[in-house]
Amino acid sequence: MQNKKALIVVDVQNGFTPGGNLAVAHADQIIPKINQLGNYFEQIILTQDWHPAQHISFADNHVGKQAFDQIELPYGTQVLWPMHCVQGSHDADFHPDLVLPQAQLIIRKGMHVNIDSYSAFMEADRKTTTGLAGYLNARGIDTVYIVGIATDFCVAWTAIDACRLGFKTYVIADATKAIDLNGSLQHAWQDMLAAGVQRIYIKDIVATMTA
């Protein structure tokens, strides 16, 4: 059964940890927990925000706009972010404390200039896929456990898409950190639970995987 489960580690990058361009408070504190969880999984996938400098989600690329303003794009409402995780930059690198050498796959997202991407499965236009679902299906994986940054954006979108695509989906709550922008964390959990995502904790994994 173990090989039917995968751990998806979302965006544990310098840019989202203290000192980064879009730092999430205390996000570095979950990294040892994620490293610990890695010991319980044979299948591990990492995601990495990997934006071109002219990306449409950057406030700097819109005259008169500031970070966290919102604009309307053909695919819907887009939050504008500080420039972060630019391709090839230190900000985009995985955090040096993340130690998961057994990870088999890195999914890079947000690479298209005119489309943002929160989910590890599908970009924000809801048409452009990353290929992750096909990768998991080809390996017979039917259950995913999701950790990382940020709970209320990339983690939540990844989890909801995983459910929608037919995977049994768990978010390990104490191995995630949230931005919590205008109540976004509460809304994200409401959306995740409504979609069928199950909220669990590290102790649940330890109990299940060592039983």
N, C-alpha and C positions, 0 to 999 in steps of 0.2 A: 504493500500500500504506500510505502514511503515515496516510491518513485512517481506516484500520481499527484504529489503535492509540490508546489513551488513557492519560494519566497521571492516577492517582488520588492526591491529596495528602491524607493523613489527619491531621486534628486538629493542625495547626501553629498552636496558640493560646497566648495568654499563660499560661493555666492550666497548661499542660504543659511550660512552659519555665522557666528559672531565675527565681525570684521569684513564680511562680504557686502556686496553692493545691494543685496536684497535680504539682509540678515533677518532671521527669525529668532527671537529671543530664546536663549538657552538651548537652541537646537543641537549644539554639540553634545549636550548631555545624553542624548539618546544613542549616540554612536557606539559606546561600549555595549549597550543592550542589543543593538543590531548585530554586532560582532558575535555576541553570545548566541543569539538566535540562529546565526548561520551554521552553528554546529549541529543543528537539528534537521537540516535540509540538504538533500543531495542536488536539488535543482534550485539555482539562484539566478535571478535576472536583476541587473542594475539599470536604472534609467538616469539619463543625463540631459538636462536642459542645454541646448547647443545652438544659440541664436546667432545669426549674422548681425553685424553692427547696425544695419539699417532696418532691423525688425520692426514690424508694424505695432508691436505691443509696447515699444519704448516711448515714454513721454517725450524724450529729447527729439524724437523724429516727427513731432507734431507741433507746429507753431502755436504758441499761446497756451499750450497744455502743460499740466504739472502731473507728477506722479500721483497715482490713485484717482485721477479724473477718469471718466468713462466716455467712450465714443461708440458710435454705431458703425458696424462693419457689415458687409453682405451676409455674414453668418450670425450676426447678433451683436449684443452688447459686449464691448471689450474694455476691461480695466487696463489703464496705462500704468506701466511699471517703470521704476528706475532702470537704467541700462544694467543688465546683469547677464552672467554666464555667456559672454560673447565667445564664439568659437575660438579655441586655441589659447584662451586667456587663463591666467591663474584662477580667476573667479569661477571659471567653468570646470576646473579640475575637481575630481573627487576629493573630499576632505582627507588629509593624510592619516587621520586616525581610523578611517574605515579600512578594515582588514578582512576582505572576503576574496582571497585569491582563487577560491573554488567556484566563483561565479562564472557561468558559461556564456552569458550574453549581455551586451550593453545596448540598450535602446536609446538612441539619441532623438530628441524631439524638439519642436520649435525651430526646425532648420529652414522652413519655407518662409521667405520674407513677408508674405502677405497673410499668413495664417498663424495664429498662436496655437499652442498645444499644451494642455494640462495632462490629459490622459496618456498613459503608456500604450493604449490600444488605438486611439482615434484622435485625430487633430480637431481643432475647434470648429472646423467647417462641417464636421460630422460625416465627411465623405472620404477623407484621406486617411488610410490605415497605416499603422506602423509595421504590420506583419507579426506582431506579438501573438495574437490569437492563433494564427496558423502555426507558429513555432510551438506553442503549448499543445495544441491539438495533435501535431505530428509526433509528439513525445508521450501522448496518452495522459497528459496532466489534466485533471478535472477539478482541482482544488487549489486556490491561491490564497496566500497570506501576504498582506500588504503592510509595509512600514515606511517611515521616512518623512519627508518634508514637502509641502506643508499639508497638514491634515485636511484643511478646509479648501484646498485647491487641487493640487496634483494628486494627492492621495485619494481624495474623495472622487474625483473624476475617474481615476483609474479603477477604483473599487466599483463604482456604479456601472461602468462599461463592462467590467469583468462579469458582474451579475447578468447584465443584459445579454452577454455573449454565451451565457450558459455555464459559467464556472461557479462552483461553490466558493464563496468569497468571505474572507475574514479580514478585518482591520485590527491589528494589534495596537490598541489605543495608547499604551504607555511606551510604545516604540515609535511614536509620531510626535510632531510638534506643529502648532498652528500659527498662522499669521493673525487670525481673529480680527478681521477688518470689518467694522460695523456689524458685529454679530454673526460674521460669516461661519464661525466654528459651529455654533448651535444649528444654523441652517444646514450646514454640510452634513452634520450627523442626522438631522431629520431626513434629509434627502437620501442618505446612504441606507438608513434603516428601512425607509419606505421602499427602497429598491430591492431589499432582501439581503443587504450586507449584514454580517454578524460582527458585533463588537466584542472582542476578547482582550485578554491581557497576557503578559509574558508568562505568568504563573500557570495559565491554562495550557500554553504550549509545552512547558516543561512537564506538566502532569500528563498530558496526552502522549507526547513523544517518548517519554521514559517509562510509560506504563507497560 
